[in-house]
Amino acid sequence: MKKVLTDSKGSVLHSVKEWFKSEGIEIKIEDSAINAIVSKAILKNLGARGLQNALDECILNAQFEA
């Protein structure tokens, strides 16, 4: 699931980085955060589709502040 989040074409992580870039913000998401997002998706038992939800929960405050 980590590869889906980081390496797949059109990954949600890439989309989030592009959104921040469009706001003039360079965002760096550390490996530990990526692992936490994957773990959260696994715990919800939603598979790769749960990555979007887990990522959204993790960055909601940062998006709001941006």
CHARMM internal coordinates of N, CA and C (Angstrom, degrees):
IC EDIT
DIST 1 N 1 CA 1.4505
DIST 1 CA 1 C 1.5259
ANGL 1 N 1 CA 1 C 110.50
DIST 1 C 2 N 1.3137
ANGL 1 CA 1 C 2 N 115.72
DIHE 1 N 1 CA 1 C 2 N -28.97
DIST 2 N 2 CA 1.4639
ANGL 1 C 2 N 2 CA 118.43
DIHE 1 CA 1 C 2 N 2 CA 178.94
DIST 2 CA 2 C 1.5262
ANGL 2 N 2 CA 2 C 110.44
DIHE 1 C 2 N 2 CA 2 C -63.96
DIST 2 C 3 N 1.3199
ANGL 2 CA 2 C 3 N 116.57
DIHE 2 N 2 CA 2 C 3 N -40.19
DIST 3 N 3 CA 1.4689
ANGL 2 C 3 N 3 CA 120.13
DIHE 2 CA 2 C 3 N 3 CA 178.12
DIST 3 CA 3 C 1.5253
ANGL 3 N 3 CA 3 C 110.71
DIHE 2 C 3 N 3 CA 3 C -64.96
DIST 3 C 4 N 1.3099
ANGL 3 CA 3 C 4 N 117.38
DIHE 3 N 3 CA 3 C 4 N -37.86
DIST 4 N 4 CA 1.4659
ANGL 3 C 4 N 4 CA 120.79
DIHE 3 CA 3 C 4 N 4 CA 177.37
DIST 4 CA 4 C 1.5225
ANGL 4 N 4 CA 4 C 109.24
DIHE 3 C 4 N 4 CA 4 C -61.02
DIST 4 C 5 N 1.3176
ANGL 4 CA 4 C 5 N 116.33
DIHE 4 N 4 CA 4 C 5 N -41.98
DIST 5 N 5 CA 1.4592
ANGL 4 C 5 N 5 CA 120.92
DIHE 4 CA 4 C 5 N 5 CA -178.35
DIST 5 CA 5 C 1.5212
ANGL 5 N 5 CA 5 C 112.60
DIHE 4 C 5 N 5 CA 5 C -70.79
DIST 5 C 6 N 1.3113
ANGL 5 CA 5 C 6 N 117.31
DIHE 5 N 5 CA 5 C 6 N -35.31
DIST 6 N 6 CA 1.4639
ANGL 5 C 6 N 6 CA 119.53
DIHE 5 CA 5 C 6 N 6 CA -172.58
DIST 6 CA 6 C 1.5140
ANGL 6 N 6 CA 6 C 114.90
DIHE 5 C 6 N 6 CA 6 C -104.71
DIST 6 C 7 N 1.3159
ANGL 6 CA 6 C 7 N 117.72
DIHE 6 N 6 CA 6 C 7 N -32.04
DIST 7 N 7 CA 1.4599
ANGL 6 C 7 N 7 CA 119.89
DIHE 6 CA 6 C 7 N 7 CA -170.05
DIST 7 CA 7 C 1.5213
ANGL 7 N 7 CA 7 C 115.71
DIHE 6 C 7 N 7 CA 7 C -111.30
DIST 7 C 8 N 1.3044
ANGL 7 CA 7 C 8 N 117.76
DIHE 7 N 7 CA 7 C 8 N -15.99
DIST 8 N 8 CA 1.4632
ANGL 7 C 8 N 8 CA 118.52
DIHE 7 CA 7 C 8 N 8 CA -174.43
DIST 8 CA 8 C 1.5261
ANGL 8 N 8 CA 8 C 111.26
DIHE 7 C 8 N 8 CA 8 C -73.89
DIST 8 C 9 N 1.3190
ANGL 8 CA 8 C 9 N 114.39
DIHE 8 N 8 CA 8 C 9 N 149.68
DIST 9 N 9 CA 1.4659
ANGL 8 C 9 N 9 CA 120.29
DIHE 8 CA 8 C 9 N 9 CA 178.12
DIST 9 CA 9 C 1.5274
ANGL 9 N 9 CA 9 C 108.26
DIHE 8 C 9 N 9 CA 9 C -66.41
DIST 9 C 10 N 1.3167
ANGL 9 CA 9 C 10 N 116.12
DIHE 9 N 9 CA 9 C 10 N 128.78
DIST 10 N 10 CA 1.4565
ANGL 9 C 10 N 10 CA 120.61
DIHE 9 CA 9 C 10 N 10 CA -179.79
DIST 10 CA 10 C 1.5207
ANGL 10 N 10 CA 10 C 113.26
DIHE 9 C 10 N 10 CA 10 C 74.35
DIST 10 C 11 N 1.3351
ANGL 10 CA 10 C 11 N 117.41
DIHE 10 N 10 CA 10 C 11 N 27.35
DIST 11 N 11 CA 1.4645
ANGL 10 C 11 N 11 CA 120.15
DIHE 10 CA 10 C 11 N 11 CA -178.23
DIST 11 CA 11 C 1.5257
ANGL 11 N 11 CA 11 C 110.40
DIHE 10 C 11 N 11 CA 11 C -64.45
DIST 11 C 12 N 1.3277
ANGL 11 CA 11 C 12 N 115.57
DIHE 11 N 11 CA 11 C 12 N 152.89
DIST 12 N 12 CA 1.4543
ANGL 11 C 12 N 12 CA 120.21
DIHE 11 CA 11 C 12 N 12 CA 179.94
DIST 12 CA 12 C 1.5199
ANGL 12 N 12 CA 12 C 110.96
DIHE 11 C 12 N 12 CA 12 C -64.75
DIST 12 C 13 N 1.3111
ANGL 12 CA 12 C 13 N 117.26
DIHE 12 N 12 CA 12 C 13 N -31.27
DIST 13 N 13 CA 1.4596
ANGL 12 C 13 N 13 CA 120.91
DIHE 12 CA 12 C 13 N 13 CA 178.30
DIST 13 CA 13 C 1.5242
ANGL 13 N 13 CA 13 C 110.40
DIHE 12 C 13 N 13 CA 13 C -64.72
DIST 13 C 14 N 1.3212
ANGL 13 CA 13 C 14 N 116.10
DIHE 13 N 13 CA 13 C 14 N -42.55
DIST 14 N 14 CA 1.4645
ANGL 13 C 14 N 14 CA 120.47
DIHE 13 CA 13 C 14 N 14 CA 177.70
DIST 14 CA 14 C 1.5366
ANGL 14 N 14 CA 14 C 110.12
DIHE 13 C 14 N 14 CA 14 C -62.92
DIST 14 C 15 N 1.3073
ANGL 14 CA 14 C 15 N 116.29
DIHE 14 N 14 CA 14 C 15 N -41.01
DIST 15 N 15 CA 1.4686
ANGL 14 C 15 N 15 CA 120.67
DIHE 14 CA 14 C 15 N 15 CA 179.45
DIST 15 CA 15 C 1.5246
ANGL 15 N 15 CA 15 C 111.43
DIHE 14 C 15 N 15 CA 15 C -61.93
DIST 15 C 16 N 1.3221
ANGL 15 CA 15 C 16 N 115.84
DIHE 15 N 15 CA 15 C 16 N -40.90
DIST 16 N 16 CA 1.4706
ANGL 15 C 16 N 16 CA 120.05
DIHE 15 CA 15 C 16 N 16 CA 179.54
DIST 16 CA 16 C 1.5232
ANGL 16 N 16 CA 16 C 110.13
DIHE 15 C 16 N 16 CA 16 C -65.76
DIST 16 C 17 N 1.3246
ANGL 16 CA 16 C 17 N 116.54
DIHE 16 N 16 CA 16 C 17 N -43.49
DIST 17 N 17 CA 1.4684
ANGL 16 C 17 N 17 CA 119.51
DIHE 16 CA 16 C 17 N 17 CA 178.77
DIST 17 CA 17 C 1.5255
ANGL 17 N 17 CA 17 C 110.59
DIHE 16 C 17 N 17 CA 17 C -61.93
DIST 17 C 18 N 1.3186
ANGL 17 CA 17 C 18 N 116.75
DIHE 17 N 17 CA 17 C 18 N -39.55
DIST 18 N 18 CA 1.4627
ANGL 17 C 18 N 18 CA 120.44
DIHE 17 CA 17 C 18 N 18 CA 178.50
DIST 18 CA 18 C 1.5172
ANGL 18 N 18 CA 18 C 111.58
DIHE 17 C 18 N 18 CA 18 C -66.02
DIST 18 C 19 N 1.3233
ANGL 18 CA 18 C 19 N 117.68
DIHE 18 N 18 CA 18 C 19 N -37.90
DIST 19 N 19 CA 1.4625
ANGL 18 C 19 N 19 CA 120.92
DIHE 18 CA 18 C 19 N 19 CA 177.97
DIST 19 CA 19 C 1.5352
ANGL 19 N 19 CA 19 C 109.96
DIHE 18 C 19 N 19 CA 19 C -62.06
DIST 19 C 20 N 1.3328
ANGL 19 CA 19 C 20 N 116.25
DIHE 19 N 19 CA 19 C 20 N -48.01
DIST 20 N 20 CA 1.4601
ANGL 19 C 20 N 20 CA 119.40
DIHE 19 CA 19 C 20 N 20 CA 179.00
DIST 20 CA 20 C 1.5231
ANGL 20 N 20 CA 20 C 110.54
DIHE 19 C 20 N 20 CA 20 C -62.05
DIST 20 C 21 N 1.3175
ANGL 20 CA 20 C 21 N 116.96
DIHE 20 N 20 CA 20 C 21 N -40.28
DIST 21 N 21 CA 1.4684
ANGL 20 C 21 N 21 CA 121.28
DIHE 20 CA 20 C 21 N 21 CA 178.87
DIST 21 CA 21 C 1.5299
ANGL 21 N 21 CA 21 C 110.38
DIHE 20 C 21 N 21 CA 21 C -60.66
DIST 21 C 22 N 1.3190
ANGL 21 CA 21 C 22 N 116.97
DIHE 21 N 21 CA 21 C 22 N -38.79
DIST 22 N 22 CA 1.4670
ANGL 21 C 22 N 22 CA 120.36
DIHE 21 CA 21 C 22 N 22 CA 178.75
DIST 22 CA 22 C 1.5269
ANGL 22 N 22 CA 22 C 111.83
DIHE 21 C 22 N 22 CA 22 C -65.93
DIST 22 C 23 N 1.3267
ANGL 22 CA 22 C 23 N 116.12
DIHE 22 N 22 CA 22 C 23 N -22.02
DIST 23 N 23 CA 1.4617
ANGL 22 C 23 N 23 CA 121.70
DIHE 22 CA 22 C 23 N 23 CA 176.99
DIST 23 CA 23 C 1.5355
ANGL 23 N 23 CA 23 C 111.57
DIHE 22 C 23 N 23 CA 23 C -91.43
DIST 23 C 24 N 1.3386
ANGL 23 CA 23 C 24 N 116.08
DIHE 23 N 23 CA 23 C 24 N 2.99
DIST 24 N 24 CA 1.4593
ANGL 23 C 24 N 24 CA 121.00
DIHE 23 CA 23 C 24 N 24 CA -180.00
DIST 24 CA 24 C 1.5157
ANGL 24 N 24 CA 24 C 113.58
DIHE 23 C 24 N 24 CA 24 C 81.64
DIST 24 C 25 N 1.3164
ANGL 24 CA 24 C 25 N 116.98
DIHE 24 N 24 CA 24 C 25 N 21.81
DIST 25 N 25 CA 1.4642
ANGL 24 C 25 N 25 CA 122.37
DIHE 24 CA 24 C 25 N 25 CA -176.58
DIST 25 CA 25 C 1.5217
ANGL 25 N 25 CA 25 C 109.28
DIHE 24 C 25 N 25 CA 25 C -119.64
DIST 25 C 26 N 1.3241
ANGL 25 CA 25 C 26 N 116.03
DIHE 25 N 25 CA 25 C 26 N 127.63
DIST 26 N 26 CA 1.4591
ANGL 25 C 26 N 26 CA 119.86
DIHE 25 CA 25 C 26 N 26 CA 173.34
DIST 26 CA 26 C 1.5210
ANGL 26 N 26 CA 26 C 107.72
DIHE 25 C 26 N 26 CA 26 C -93.97
DIST 26 C 27 N 1.3041
ANGL 26 CA 26 C 27 N 116.30
DIHE 26 N 26 CA 26 C 27 N 120.41
DIST 27 N 27 CA 1.4592
ANGL 26 C 27 N 27 CA 120.70
DIHE 26 CA 26 C 27 N 27 CA -178.29
DIST 27 CA 27 C 1.5210
ANGL 27 N 27 CA 27 C 109.22
DIHE 26 C 27 N 27 CA 27 C -109.71
DIST 27 C 28 N 1.3146
ANGL 27 CA 27 C 28 N 115.19
DIHE 27 N 27 CA 27 C 28 N 136.34
DIST 28 N 28 CA 1.4585
ANGL 27 C 28 N 28 CA 121.00
DIHE 27 CA 27 C 28 N 28 CA 175.99
DIST 28 CA 28 C 1.5198
ANGL 28 N 28 CA 28 C 107.12
DIHE 27 C 28 N 28 CA 28 C -117.00
DIST 28 C 29 N 1.3076
ANGL 28 CA 28 C 29 N 115.65
DIHE 28 N 28 CA 28 C 29 N 122.96
DIST 29 N 29 CA 1.4538
ANGL 28 C 29 N 29 CA 121.11
DIHE 28 CA 28 C 29 N 29 CA 179.42
DIST 29 CA 29 C 1.5239
ANGL 29 N 29 CA 29 C 107.33
DIHE 28 C 29 N 29 CA 29 C -107.99
DIST 29 C 30 N 1.3077
ANGL 29 CA 29 C 30 N 115.35
DIHE 29 N 29 CA 29 C 30 N 113.47
DIST 30 N 30 CA 1.4635
ANGL 29 C 30 N 30 CA 121.04
DIHE 29 CA 29 C 30 N 30 CA -175.08
DIST 30 CA 30 C 1.5208
ANGL 30 N 30 CA 30 C 111.35
DIHE 29 C 30 N 30 CA 30 C -72.17
DIST 30 C 31 N 1.3127
ANGL 30 CA 30 C 31 N 114.54
DIHE 30 N 30 CA 30 C 31 N 159.34
DIST 31 N 31 CA 1.4544
ANGL 30 C 31 N 31 CA 121.52
DIHE 30 CA 30 C 31 N 31 CA -178.36
DIST 31 CA 31 C 1.5241
ANGL 31 N 31 CA 31 C 111.75
DIHE 30 C 31 N 31 CA 31 C -58.14
DIST 31 C 32 N 1.3261
ANGL 31 CA 31 C 32 N 117.01
DIHE 31 N 31 CA 31 C 32 N -36.94
DIST 32 N 32 CA 1.4670
ANGL 31 C 32 N 32 CA 119.76
DIHE 31 CA 31 C 32 N 32 CA 179.61
DIST 32 CA 32 C 1.5285
ANGL 32 N 32 CA 32 C 110.67
DIHE 31 C 32 N 32 CA 32 C -64.91
DIST 32 C 33 N 1.3238
ANGL 32 CA 32 C 33 N 117.40
DIHE 32 N 32 CA 32 C 33 N -35.06
DIST 33 N 33 CA 1.4645
ANGL 32 C 33 N 33 CA 120.61
DIHE 32 CA 32 C 33 N 33 CA 177.24
DIST 33 CA 33 C 1.5259
ANGL 33 N 33 CA 33 C 110.80
DIHE 32 C 33 N 33 CA 33 C -69.71
DIST 33 C 34 N 1.3111
ANGL 33 CA 33 C 34 N 116.43
DIHE 33 N 33 CA 33 C 34 N -39.82
DIST 34 N 34 CA 1.4628
ANGL 33 C 34 N 34 CA 120.46
DIHE 33 CA 33 C 34 N 34 CA 177.33
DIST 34 CA 34 C 1.5297
ANGL 34 N 34 CA 34 C 109.66
DIHE 33 C 34 N 34 CA 34 C -62.01
DIST 34 C 35 N 1.3199
ANGL 34 CA 34 C 35 N 116.62
DIHE 34 N 34 CA 34 C 35 N -43.12
DIST 35 N 35 CA 1.4716
ANGL 34 C 35 N 35 CA 120.43
DIHE 34 CA 34 C 35 N 35 CA 177.73
DIST 35 CA 35 C 1.5227
ANGL 35 N 35 CA 35 C 111.21
DIHE 34 C 35 N 35 CA 35 C -61.56
DIST 35 C 36 N 1.3350
ANGL 35 CA 35 C 36 N 117.34
DIHE 35 N 35 CA 35 C 36 N -39.31
DIST 36 N 36 CA 1.4677
ANGL 35 C 36 N 36 CA 121.44
DIHE 35 CA 35 C 36 N 36 CA 179.16
DIST 36 CA 36 C 1.5285
ANGL 36 N 36 CA 36 C 110.65
DIHE 35 C 36 N 36 CA 36 C -66.08
DIST 36 C 37 N 1.3183
ANGL 36 CA 36 C 37 N 117.22
DIHE 36 N 36 CA 36 C 37 N -39.73
DIST 37 N 37 CA 1.4672
ANGL 36 C 37 N 37 CA 121.34
DIHE 36 CA 36 C 37 N 37 CA 178.94
DIST 37 CA 37 C 1.5286
ANGL 37 N 37 CA 37 C 109.94
DIHE 36 C 37 N 37 CA 37 C -64.00
DIST 37 C 38 N 1.3213
ANGL 37 CA 37 C 38 N 116.72
DIHE 37 N 37 CA 37 C 38 N -44.94
DIST 38 N 38 CA 1.4641
ANGL 37 C 38 N 38 CA 121.09
DIHE 37 CA 37 C 38 N 38 CA 178.51
DIST 38 CA 38 C 1.5284
ANGL 38 N 38 CA 38 C 110.23
DIHE 37 C 38 N 38 CA 38 C -62.92
DIST 38 C 39 N 1.3230
ANGL 38 CA 38 C 39 N 117.13
DIHE 38 N 38 CA 38 C 39 N -43.54
DIST 39 N 39 CA 1.4605
ANGL 38 C 39 N 39 CA 120.86
DIHE 38 CA 38 C 39 N 39 CA 179.41
DIST 39 CA 39 C 1.5163
ANGL 39 N 39 CA 39 C 111.43
DIHE 38 C 39 N 39 CA 39 C -61.79
DIST 39 C 40 N 1.3161
ANGL 39 CA 39 C 40 N 116.63
DIHE 39 N 39 CA 39 C 40 N -41.72
DIST 40 N 40 CA 1.4609
ANGL 39 C 40 N 40 CA 121.16
DIHE 39 CA 39 C 40 N 40 CA 179.37
DIST 40 CA 40 C 1.5264
ANGL 40 N 40 CA 40 C 110.41
DIHE 39 C 40 N 40 CA 40 C -62.71
DIST 40 C 41 N 1.3210
ANGL 40 CA 40 C 41 N 117.15
DIHE 40 N 40 CA 40 C 41 N -42.00
DIST 41 N 41 CA 1.4668
ANGL 40 C 41 N 41 CA 121.02
DIHE 40 CA 40 C 41 N 41 CA 178.53
DIST 41 CA 41 C 1.5294
ANGL 41 N 41 CA 41 C 110.76
DIHE 40 C 41 N 41 CA 41 C -65.46
DIST 41 C 42 N 1.3226
ANGL 41 CA 41 C 42 N 116.59
DIHE 41 N 41 CA 41 C 42 N -38.93
DIST 42 N 42 CA 1.4626
ANGL 41 C 42 N 42 CA 120.25
DIHE 41 CA 41 C 42 N 42 CA 179.43
DIST 42 CA 42 C 1.5280
ANGL 42 N 42 CA 42 C 110.62
DIHE 41 C 42 N 42 CA 42 C -66.65
DIST 42 C 43 N 1.3393
ANGL 42 CA 42 C 43 N 116.64
DIHE 42 N 42 CA 42 C 43 N -41.99
DIST 43 N 43 CA 1.4655
ANGL 42 C 43 N 43 CA 120.29
DIHE 42 CA 42 C 43 N 43 CA 179.84
DIST 43 CA 43 C 1.5254
ANGL 43 N 43 CA 43 C 112.02
DIHE 42 C 43 N 43 CA 43 C -62.41
DIST 43 C 44 N 1.3199
ANGL 43 CA 43 C 44 N 116.78
DIHE 43 N 43 CA 43 C 44 N -32.73
DIST 44 N 44 CA 1.4662
ANGL 43 C 44 N 44 CA 120.44
DIHE 43 CA 43 C 44 N 44 CA 178.58
DIST 44 CA 44 C 1.5255
ANGL 44 N 44 CA 44 C 111.41
DIHE 43 C 44 N 44 CA 44 C -80.13
DIST 44 C 45 N 1.3319
ANGL 44 CA 44 C 45 N 115.88
DIHE 44 N 44 CA 44 C 45 N -5.80
DIST 45 N 45 CA 1.4597
ANGL 44 C 45 N 45 CA 122.50
DIHE 44 CA 44 C 45 N 45 CA 177.36
DIST 45 CA 45 C 1.5290
ANGL 45 N 45 CA 45 C 112.65
DIHE 44 C 45 N 45 CA 45 C 56.61
DIST 45 C 46 N 1.3437
ANGL 45 CA 45 C 46 N 115.83
DIHE 45 N 45 CA 45 C 46 N 39.54
DIST 46 N 46 CA 1.4577
ANGL 45 C 46 N 46 CA 120.50
DIHE 45 CA 45 C 46 N 46 CA -178.95
DIST 46 CA 46 C 1.5216
ANGL 46 N 46 CA 46 C 112.56
DIHE 45 C 46 N 46 CA 46 C -106.55
DIST 46 C 47 N 1.3064
ANGL 46 CA 46 C 47 N 117.13
DIHE 46 N 46 CA 46 C 47 N -0.41
DIST 47 N 47 CA 1.4505
ANGL 46 C 47 N 47 CA 120.18
DIHE 46 CA 46 C 47 N 47 CA -179.81
DIST 47 CA 47 C 1.5107
ANGL 47 N 47 CA 47 C 112.12
DIHE 46 C 47 N 47 CA 47 C 66.15
DIST 47 C 48 N 1.3240
ANGL 47 CA 47 C 48 N 115.84
DIHE 47 N 47 CA 47 C 48 N -154.84
DIST 48 N 48 CA 1.4635
ANGL 47 C 48 N 48 CA 120.87
DIHE 47 CA 47 C 48 N 48 CA -176.55
DIST 48 CA 48 C 1.5284
ANGL 48 N 48 CA 48 C 111.91
DIHE 47 C 48 N 48 CA 48 C -62.85
DIST 48 C 49 N 1.3059
ANGL 48 CA 48 C 49 N 117.38
DIHE 48 N 48 CA 48 C 49 N -29.35
DIST 49 N 49 CA 1.4750
ANGL 48 C 49 N 49 CA 120.11
DIHE 48 CA 48 C 49 N 49 CA 179.11
DIST 49 CA 49 C 1.5267
ANGL 49 N 49 CA 49 C 112.02
DIHE 48 C 49 N 49 CA 49 C -66.64
DIST 49 C 50 N 1.3060
ANGL 49 CA 49 C 50 N 116.56
DIHE 49 N 49 CA 49 C 50 N -24.10
DIST 50 N 50 CA 1.4549
ANGL 49 C 50 N 50 CA 120.73
DIHE 49 CA 49 C 50 N 50 CA 178.62
DIST 50 CA 50 C 1.5175
ANGL 50 N 50 CA 50 C 113.51
DIHE 49 C 50 N 50 CA 50 C -76.29
DIST 50 C 51 N 1.3379
ANGL 50 CA 50 C 51 N 116.76
DIHE 50 N 50 CA 50 C 51 N -10.86
DIST 51 N 51 CA 1.4602
ANGL 50 C 51 N 51 CA 120.03
DIHE 50 CA 50 C 51 N 51 CA -179.57
DIST 51 CA 51 C 1.5271
ANGL 51 N 51 CA 51 C 111.29
DIHE 50 C 51 N 51 CA 51 C -62.59
DIST 51 C 52 N 1.3118
ANGL 51 CA 51 C 52 N 117.73
DIHE 51 N 51 CA 51 C 52 N -40.50
DIST 52 N 52 CA 1.4710
ANGL 51 C 52 N 52 CA 121.18
DIHE 51 CA 51 C 52 N 52 CA 179.49
DIST 52 CA 52 C 1.5223
ANGL 52 N 52 CA 52 C 110.34
DIHE 51 C 52 N 52 CA 52 C -59.92
DIST 52 C 53 N 1.3146
ANGL 52 CA 52 C 53 N 116.65
DIHE 52 N 52 CA 52 C 53 N -46.85
DIST 53 N 53 CA 1.4556
ANGL 52 C 53 N 53 CA 121.11
DIHE 52 CA 52 C 53 N 53 CA -179.51
DIST 53 CA 53 C 1.5207
ANGL 53 N 53 CA 53 C 111.22
DIHE 52 C 53 N 53 CA 53 C -63.65
DIST 53 C 54 N 1.3210
ANGL 53 CA 53 C 54 N 117.08
DIHE 53 N 53 CA 53 C 54 N -45.47
DIST 54 N 54 CA 1.4679
ANGL 53 C 54 N 54 CA 121.09
DIHE 53 CA 53 C 54 N 54 CA -179.75
DIST 54 CA 54 C 1.5202
ANGL 54 N 54 CA 54 C 110.99
DIHE 53 C 54 N 54 CA 54 C -64.26
DIST 54 C 55 N 1.3156
ANGL 54 CA 54 C 55 N 117.39
DIHE 54 N 54 CA 54 C 55 N -40.80
DIST 55 N 55 CA 1.4597
ANGL 54 C 55 N 55 CA 121.50
DIHE 54 CA 54 C 55 N 55 CA 178.81
DIST 55 CA 55 C 1.5233
ANGL 55 N 55 CA 55 C 110.16
DIHE 54 C 55 N 55 CA 55 C -65.24
DIST 55 C 56 N 1.3205
ANGL 55 CA 55 C 56 N 116.75
DIHE 55 N 55 CA 55 C 56 N -44.25
DIST 56 N 56 CA 1.4615
ANGL 55 C 56 N 56 CA 120.70
DIHE 55 CA 55 C 56 N 56 CA 179.09
DIST 56 CA 56 C 1.5266
ANGL 56 N 56 CA 56 C 111.70
DIHE 55 C 56 N 56 CA 56 C -58.34
DIST 56 C 57 N 1.3262
ANGL 56 CA 56 C 57 N 116.27
DIHE 56 N 56 CA 56 C 57 N -43.18
DIST 57 N 57 CA 1.4644
ANGL 56 C 57 N 57 CA 120.55
DIHE 56 CA 56 C 57 N 57 CA 178.89
DIST 57 CA 57 C 1.5257
ANGL 57 N 57 CA 57 C 111.44
DIHE 56 C 57 N 57 CA 57 C -62.06
DIST 57 C 58 N 1.3119
ANGL 57 CA 57 C 58 N 116.85
DIHE 57 N 57 CA 57 C 58 N -36.18
DIST 58 N 58 CA 1.4631
ANGL 57 C 58 N 58 CA 120.95
DIHE 57 CA 57 C 58 N 58 CA -176.24
DIST 58 CA 58 C 1.5298
ANGL 58 N 58 CA 58 C 113.16
DIHE 57 C 58 N 58 CA 58 C -76.46
DIST 58 C 59 N 1.3137
ANGL 58 CA 58 C 59 N 118.00
DIHE 58 N 58 CA 58 C 59 N -29.12
DIST 59 N 59 CA 1.4664
ANGL 58 C 59 N 59 CA 119.42
DIHE 58 CA 58 C 59 N 59 CA -174.26
DIST 59 CA 59 C 1.5281
ANGL 59 N 59 CA 59 C 113.90
DIHE 58 C 59 N 59 CA 59 C -112.20
DIST 59 C 60 N 1.3267
ANGL 59 CA 59 C 60 N 117.02
DIHE 59 N 59 CA 59 C 60 N 6.19
DIST 60 N 60 CA 1.4617
ANGL 59 C 60 N 60 CA 120.36
DIHE 59 CA 59 C 60 N 60 CA -176.52
DIST 60 CA 60 C 1.5188
ANGL 60 N 60 CA 60 C 112.72
DIHE 59 C 60 N 60 CA 60 C -54.83
DIST 60 C 61 N 1.3162
ANGL 60 CA 60 C 61 N 118.21
DIHE 60 N 60 CA 60 C 61 N -46.66
DIST 61 N 61 CA 1.4702
ANGL 60 C 61 N 61 CA 121.27
DIHE 60 CA 60 C 61 N 61 CA -179.37
DIST 61 CA 61 C 1.5272
ANGL 61 N 61 CA 61 C 111.64
DIHE 60 C 61 N 61 CA 61 C -63.52
DIST 61 C 62 N 1.3210
ANGL 61 CA 61 C 62 N 116.04
DIHE 61 N 61 CA 61 C 62 N -41.03
DIST 62 N 62 CA 1.4729
ANGL 61 C 62 N 62 CA 119.61
DIHE 61 CA 61 C 62 N 62 CA -179.89
DIST 62 CA 62 C 1.5230
ANGL 62 N 62 CA 62 C 110.56
DIHE 61 C 62 N 62 CA 62 C -64.82
DIST 62 C 63 N 1.3218
ANGL 62 CA 62 C 63 N 117.52
DIHE 62 N 62 CA 62 C 63 N -39.61
DIST 63 N 63 CA 1.4614
ANGL 62 C 63 N 63 CA 120.45
DIHE 62 CA 62 C 63 N 63 CA 177.85
DIST 63 CA 63 C 1.5144
ANGL 63 N 63 CA 63 C 110.93
DIHE 62 C 63 N 63 CA 63 C -65.88
DIST 63 C 64 N 1.3093
ANGL 63 CA 63 C 64 N 116.80
DIHE 63 N 63 CA 63 C 64 N -40.14
DIST 64 N 64 CA 1.4591
ANGL 63 C 64 N 64 CA 121.11
DIHE 63 CA 63 C 64 N 64 CA 179.39
DIST 64 CA 64 C 1.5259
ANGL 64 N 64 CA 64 C 110.45
DIHE 63 C 64 N 64 CA 64 C -62.67
DIST 64 C 65 N 1.3197
ANGL 64 CA 64 C 65 N 117.15
DIHE 64 N 64 CA 64 C 65 N -44.18
DIST 65 N 65 CA 1.4544
ANGL 64 C 65 N 65 CA 121.01
DIHE 64 CA 64 C 65 N 65 CA 179.91
DIST 65 CA 65 C 1.5275
ANGL 65 N 65 CA 65 C 112.35
DIHE 64 C 65 N 65 CA 65 C -67.94
DIST 65 C 66 N 1.3337
ANGL 65 CA 65 C 66 N 116.61
DIHE 65 N 65 CA 65 C 66 N -30.37
DIST 66 N 66 CA 1.4635
ANGL 65 C 66 N 66 CA 120.51
DIHE 65 CA 65 C 66 N 66 CA 179.29
DIST 66 CA 66 C 1.5087
ANGL 66 N 66 CA 66 C 109.53
DIHE 65 C 66 N 66 CA 66 C -69.35
END
COOR INIT
IC SEED 1 N 1 CA 1 C
IC BUILD
